[in-house]
Every structure is written in structure tokens, then in C-alpha cells.
Amino acid sequence: MVITERPRLSAREIEEARARIRAEFLDSPQLEQKELSRALGVRLICKIESENPVGSFKGRGADSFVNKLPTGIHTLITASAGNFGLALVDAAKRRGIVVCVYAAVTASPFKIERIRSAGGKVKLVGRDFDEAKHYGRVAAERSGLPFVEDGGEPAIAAGAGTMAAEITRWPEPFDTVLVPLGNGALLAGVGCWFRARSPQTRIVGVCATGAPAMAQSWRSRTLRATPDVDTIADGIAVRVPVPDAVADIEGVVDDIVLVGDDAIKQAMHLIYRYLGRIAEPAGAVAVAALLSHTTLARGVICTPITGGNVNQEQIRAWVSGTR
């Protein structure tokens, strides 16, 4: 399938989305830690998206989507590696909507427990996220219930894009913004905003080497699924791209790079050491890109630390154990 559709987002829609999002997800900390910048050899400003009720940026998109729904919806079905499912459950329960989250049997037990604790129903099926998504979509079709696809809903991408509207308040222009790339909603929203408001800024997506499907699809302008994924960055471990998401990032992204697990672990360690924050693997991939692709380390750079949902065992293995 060749990607020909035009992006569905606009800066105006991102501005409108902000009004639908709870205050606890907005105006997240944005800071420069000079020792981290020196360690990476570039001026780096980090936007911290892990210090909110769901521990990731996904609350922005979930709130934007749920608060745009018409009345009369009582149940939603979605698929998630963890963070989006938690965010959707959190947003939906405020409107009395029940969410059933389909997740892989290999999904993070820590994230699954957070979803259940928040009141979500969980179905563990399939070997990976995309297989779980297939089962969730089939269940939605059979039951006549709405299926919510992260990356497929413009309101989710618009909500994620509100992060970019805050980033551009920084007193200096950014040369490059590095954005983790999973299903594509975040990159679509950020890219859309910067194309409209700071077109000189270079927008670079970051995929895991073990989950390159979105990068391959963007480069080829053809949907490219992979037979499997192999990365610790579960939040961006996409095997089957969402067609609308690939279309949304076309024209708003300058490049997409890949990073391996070793660089991700090193980045997690640096974030902990210099920022005092715990980043999950998907939340650290943009910093990992600076370690792996030194040509990116030019000018003033911004990246979001998109999530921090890891358990103590993972912290010991990926953060404390990295040198």
C-alpha cells in the first residue's frame, strides 16, 4: 500500500485540543541540565512528561480524545503496550466509560497492573502488541463497540501536539527536536506544530533498531510491517504501522533514526544521573539518538522524556546496572 493521504492535523486543532486536556498533563517541566548537555556534547533541553498521574505523555492524547467523544458511549476497546491503555482508562473513567485493554502476554506486568488498578479491564492475548491489537479489533467489530487506535485518531495526535506548543515557548529557537516514534501520534502532533510555528526547526523521529517498521514505512512511503520486534523499548515496539499515522508524519518529519538497546540503557542511566528522573526505555530513545548519531549533536536540541513507567527490577537492570 502506497502512502498518499495528506496529514489530518493542523496547528489550530492542536490549540483546540489543549482546552480538552486536564491541567495536570499540561505545562510539564522543561529544563536544561548543563552537566547532561556537556556529557552529550550539545545543548539539550528536556521536557519531562513522566511526572503526571499516568506517568507518561499519553494522558494528553487520551484526554483530548475522550473529551471530544459524544454522549452515550459507555465502553471502549483499545490495544496497548501499557501507557496508552492506562491513560485511556484514566480519562474515560471520569466520564463513566469502561475501557477494555487488549495487551500481549509479554506486556510489562507492572504496566498491566497499573491499568487494572485504575479500573481498566485487561485481556492478555497474542505474542506482541500488534497481535493483541488484532484480537482487540476483532472483539470490537463483533460486539459493535468503538475500537480506539493510538496513531489512528486525529484527536490523540492533536493532544500529543500540545507538548510542542509548550516547547516553542522556550526563549531560544530549537535547531532540532528529537521525538520517540512508536505508533506515530506524538511525532505527527509535534511535527505539525513545528512546521506551522517554527519551520526552520529540524524534526527527527527515533525508532528502536529492533522495531524499525515505522522508519521503513516513512522512508519508502509504503507500509512495511516486520515479522517481529526485539527491543526493551516496549512503548515504541511497533511491528505493523498504522496507515493514517504514516500519512500524518509525511511532510512534517526531516529524518528518522534507529537506536539499539545498549544506547537506550546508557541514555536511561544518564537521565537518572543528571536529571534525577527515571525514564522508561521508550522515554529515553531520543537521548540515545544523541549517543548513537553524533551528527545530530548540533545547536540547541529539545527532546521529551516521554514516560517513566518501570518497576524496581527494571530500574536495577537498565538504570542502576548501566555504566
C-alpha positions in Angstrom: 0.0 0.0 0.0 1.5 3.3 -1.1 1.1 6.2 1.4 -0.7 9.0 -0.5 -3.0 10.6 2.1 -2.4 14.1 3.4 -1.8 14.7 7.1 -5.1 15.2 9.0 -3.7 17.7 11.7 -3.4 21.4 11.9 -1.9 23.9 14.5 -5.4 25.1 15.1 -6.6 21.6 16.0 -3.7 21.3 18.4 -4.7 24.6 20.1 -8.3 23.4 20.4 -7.1 20.1 21.9 -5.4 22.0 24.8 -8.7 23.1 26.1 -9.8 19.5 26.4 -6.8 18.3 28.5 -6.7 18.4 32.3 -4.2 20.8 33.8 -2.1 18.0 35.4 -1.0 17.0 31.9 -0.2 20.5 30.7 2.9 22.7 31.1 5.2 19.9 32.1 8.8 20.9 33.3 11.2 22.0 30.5 14.7 22.3 31.6 18.4 22.3 30.7 20.8 20.4 32.9 24.2 21.7 31.9 26.2 18.6 33.0 24.0 16.4 30.9 24.5 18.8 28.0 28.3 18.5 28.5 28.1 14.7 28.7 26.3 14.6 25.3 28.3 17.4 23.7 25.3 19.6 22.8 22.9 22.0 24.4 19.9 19.8 25.3 16.6 20.9 26.8 14.4 18.1 28.1 10.7 18.2 28.5 9.7 15.9 31.4 6.5 14.1 30.6 6.7 11.4 33.3 5.5 13.4 36.3 1.8 13.2 35.9 -1.0 10.8 37.1 -0.3 8.2 34.4 3.5 8.6 34.2 3.7 9.4 30.5 2.7 11.9 27.8 -0.2 9.6 26.8 -2.5 11.5 29.1 -2.6 14.4 26.7 -3.9 12.4 23.8 -6.2 10.3 25.8 -7.9 13.4 27.4 -8.1 15.1 24.1 -9.8 12.1 22.5 -12.2 11.1 25.4 -13.3 14.7 26.0 -14.3 15.0 22.3 -16.5 11.9 22.3 -20.2 12.3 22.0 -22.5 11.4 24.9 -23.9 7.9 25.1 -20.7 5.9 24.8 -20.3 3.5 27.7 -17.5 1.1 26.6 -14.3 1.4 24.6 -11.9 -1.2 23.4 -8.2 -0.5 22.7 -4.8 -2.2 22.5 -1.7 -1.0 24.3 1.7 -2.0 25.5 0.7 -0.2 28.7 0.9 3.5 28.8 -1.8 4.4 26.3 -4.1 1.9 27.9 -3.6 3.4 31.3 -4.1 6.9 30.0 -7.3 6.0 28.2 -8.7 4.2 31.3 -7.8 7.3 33.4 -9.5 9.7 31.1 -12.6 7.5 30.3 -13.5 6.7 33.9 -14.1 10.5 34.5 -16.9 10.2 32.0 -18.2 6.9 33.3 -16.8 5.0 30.3 -15.4 1.5 30.8 -12.2 0.6 28.8 -11.1 -2.9 27.9 -7.4 -3.0 27.0 -6.0 -5.8 24.9 -2.3 -6.4 25.6 0.2 -9.0 24.7 1.0 -11.9 27.0 4.6 -10.4 27.0 3.4 -7.0 28.1 5.0 -5.4 31.2 3.3 -6.8 34.3 4.0 -3.5 36.1 2.1 -1.6 33.4 -0.7 -4.1 33.3 -1.2 -3.9 37.0 -1.4 -0.1 36.8 -4.2 -0.4 34.2 -6.1 -2.8 36.4 -5.6 -0.7 39.5 -7.0 2.3 37.6 -10.2 0.3 36.8 -9.5 -1.0 33.3 -10.3 -4.4 32.1 -7.4 -6.3 30.6 -7.3 -9.1 28.0 -3.8 -10.7 27.6 -3.6 -12.2 24.2 -1.1 -12.5 21.4 2.7 -12.7 21.2 3.2 -8.9 20.8 1.4 -5.6 20.8 0.2 -5.8 17.2 -1.2 -9.3 17.6 -3.1 -8.1 20.7 -4.4 -5.2 18.6 -5.7 -7.6 16.0 -7.7 -9.5 18.7 -8.9 -6.2 20.2 -10.2 -5.0 16.8 -12.0 -8.3 16.1 -13.6 -8.1 19.5 -14.8 -4.6 18.9 -16.2 -5.5 15.5 -18.1 -8.5 16.9 -19.5 -6.5 19.8 -20.2 -3.3 17.9 -18.1 -1.3 20.3 -15.7 1.5 19.3 -12.1 0.5 18.9 -9.6 3.2 19.8 -6.3 3.0 17.9 -3.4 5.1 19.2 -2.0 6.6 16.0 -5.3 6.3 14.2 -7.3 9.0 15.9 -6.5 12.7 15.0 -7.7 13.9 18.4 -5.0 11.8 20.1 -2.2 13.2 17.9 -3.6 16.7 18.4 -3.4 16.2 22.2 0.1 15.0 21.9 1.0 18.0 19.8 0.1 20.3 22.7 3.5 19.4 24.0 5.1 21.1 21.1 3.1 24.3 21.7 4.7 24.4 25.1 8.2 23.6 23.8 8.1 26.6 21.4 7.7 28.9 24.4 11.4 28.4 25.2 13.2 31.8 24.8 15.5 30.4 22.1 14.6 28.7 18.9 15.5 25.0 18.6 17.7 23.7 15.8 16.4 20.1 16.3 13.6 18.3 18.1 14.1 14.6 18.7 10.9 12.6 19.1 10.3 9.0 20.1 8.4 7.2 17.3 6.1 4.3 18.1 2.6 4.5 16.6 3.3 8.0 15.4 0.8 10.2 17.2 3.4 12.1 19.1 5.7 12.7 16.1 2.7 13.7 14.0 1.5 16.3 16.5 4.9 17.7 17.3 5.9 17.8 13.6 2.6 19.5 12.6 3.1 22.2 15.2 6.7 23.0 14.4 6.0 23.0 10.6 3.4 25.8 11.3 5.2 27.7 14.0 8.9 27.0 13.7 9.5 25.6 10.2 13.3 26.1 10.5 13.5 23.5 13.3 14.5 20.1 12.2 12.2 17.3 13.3 13.8 13.8 13.8 11.9 10.7 14.8 13.6 7.9 16.8 12.7 4.3 16.5 14.3 1.3 18.2 16.6 -0.8 15.9 14.6 -3.8 16.9 11.3 -2.2 15.8 12.0 -0.4 12.5 8.7 -0.7 10.8 7.6 3.0 11.1 11.0 4.2 9.9 11.0 1.8 6.9 7.4 2.8 6.0 8.2 6.5 6.2 11.3 6.2 4.0 9.7 4.0 1.4 6.2 5.7 1.5 4.9 2.2 1.6 3.6 0.3 4.6 6.3 -2.0 5.8 5.4 -4.5 8.5 8.1 -6.6 10.1 7.8 -10.2 11.2 8.7 -9.5 14.8 10.1 -6.9 17.2 13.1 -7.2 19.6 13.7 -4.3 21.9 13.4 -3.3 25.5 11.5 -0.2 24.4 8.1 -1.8 24.6 6.3 1.6 24.2 7.6 2.0 20.7 7.8 -1.7 19.6 5.5 -1.4 16.6 5.5 -4.3 14.1 2.6 -3.2 11.9 2.3 0.6 11.2 -0.9 2.4 11.3 -1.6 3.7 7.8 -3.1 7.1 8.9 -0.1 7.6 11.2 2.4 7.1 8.5 0.5 9.6 6.4 0.3 12.1 9.2 4.1 12.2 9.6 4.8 12.5 5.9 5.9 16.1 5.2 6.4 17.1 8.9 9.5 15.0 9.6 13.0 15.6 8.3 14.6 12.2 9.3 14.1 9.1 11.3 17.0 7.3 13.0 17.3 4.0 14.8 18.9 3.3 18.2 19.9 0.0 19.9 19.1 -1.3 23.4 22.6 -0.7 24.7 22.4 3.0 23.8 18.9 3.2 25.3 20.2 1.8 28.6 23.1 4.2 28.6 20.6 7.1 28.0 18.4 5.9 30.9 21.4 6.0 33.1 22.4 9.5 32.0 18.9 10.8 32.6 18.9 9.3 36.1 22.4 10.5 36.9 22.0 14.1 35.7 18.2 14.8 35.8 17.4 12.6 38.8 14.5 11.1 36.8 13.6 7.5 35.9 12.9 7.1 32.2 11.4 4.0 30.7 13.2 2.7 27.6 10.9 4.3 25.1 11.1 7.6 27.0 14.9 7.7 26.7 15.3 6.9 23.0 15.8 10.5 21.9 18.7 10.9 24.3 20.0 7.5 23.0 19.9 9.0 19.5 22.5 11.7 20.5 24.7 8.9 21.7 24.3 6.8 18.6 24.2 9.6 15.9 26.8 12.2 16.8 25.9 14.3 13.7 22.6 15.2 15.5 24.5 16.9 18.3 24.5 20.4 16.8 22.9 23.7 18.0 20.1 23.7 20.6 18.1 20.5 20.8 14.9 19.5 22.6 13.6 16.1 23.4 10.7 14.9 25.6 11.3 12.3 28.3 8.0 10.7 27.4 7.5 8.2 30.2 8.8 6.7 33.4 6.7 3.5 34.0 9.2 0.9 35.0 9.4 -1.3 38.1 12.3 -1.7 40.6 13.7 -4.8 38.8 13.8 -2.9 35.5 15.5 0.0 37.2 18.2 -2.2 38.7 18.7 -3.9 35.3 18.6 -0.9 33.0 19.4 2.1 35.1 21.5 1.3 38.1 23.3 -1.5 36.3 24.4 0.7 33.4 27.9 2.2 33.5 
